[in-house]
Amino acid sequence: MTAAGGGAAADKKRSRRSYGESSAETPPRKQPAKKDVFQIFAEKVRDHKNLESRWAVLQETRVEYFRGKDFVSFLRNHPELKDILESDTNSEIEDIANILLRKNLIVRCDRVVKTVRPGKKKLSTWPAHLEIFPEQVFSDNDAFFAWTFVNRRPLWQTLLSFFWPVLTLAICLFPVYPHRCKLFILYFCAGLLLLILTLLILRAFVFGSLWILLGKRVWFFPKHSCRGSNTQGIIPVLAHEG
């Protein structure tokens, strides 16, 4: 009995020792890699609505690009975005842009057409075709810079991409809808068109009246006819020009 009890105790000690050794040999878990602060900065700048940008064709690929002078004025008006850069917060705007170029987050481009077309007085402000500039150095003098990374799609765009096929299918099945459902859709579309027409007439009436009486330009929904998202078309509600 004593020998058996001693053997069992020895086995327990060996098992504890082997478990301790195996746990000591287990490599520590790898911590998730920290995202580059310049990548985060570039995403924030690209998504900001105050940085004016356009789309163009670069080597048979559609890219979103901005002008160097707009980038400089944008960061001067929004210095709080530089706080994302942590240790490089106090860097000059030119140095920040050059780091973005070295990290291949942006690429400097040049216009393909460099001569004024017949009938034009100057070159296009936003060219539709670009080519890569030989020297990848930042400049705010007629320089263009294209984003090289794929922008993350917001949730509403993902939901909208799912909604469009469903809406298309619903439109195709309209002939088999019940009669009451058809009447509801008909009245809804007619009311929506009437609302849009009323809004356009009201805008024109207010603008013309104030222009004749006060000599001032006042627009309701001033960006209604501009290109952009639906939200950009209704914000701001009122605009005034002296």
HELIX and SHEET records of a PDB file:
HELIX    1   1 THR A    2  GLU A   25  1                                  24    
HELIX    2   2 VAL A   37  ASP A   47  1                                  11    
HELIX    3   3 GLY A   68  ASN A   77  1                                  10    
HELIX    4   4 PRO A   79  ASP A   88  5                                  10    
HELIX    5   5 ILE A   93  ARG A  102  1                                  10    
HELIX    6   6 LEU A  155  CYS A  172  1                                  18    
HELIX    7   7 PHE A  174  VAL A  176  5                                   3    
HELIX    8   8 HIS A  179  LEU A  213  1                                  35    
HELIX    9   9 ASN A  230  ILE A  234  1                                   5    
SHEET    1   A 6 ARG A  54  LEU A  58  0                                        
SHEET    2   A 6 THR A  61  ARG A  67 -1                                        
SHEET    3   A 6 PHE A 144  TRP A 147 -1                                        
SHEET    4   A 6 ILE A 106  ARG A 111 -1                                        
SHEET    5   A 6 HIS A 129  ILE A 132 -1                                        
SHEET    6   A 6 ARG A  54  LEU A  58  1                                        
SHEET    1   B 2 ARG A 217  PHE A 220  0                                        
SHEET    2   B 2 LEU A 238  GLU A 241 -1                                        
END                                                                             
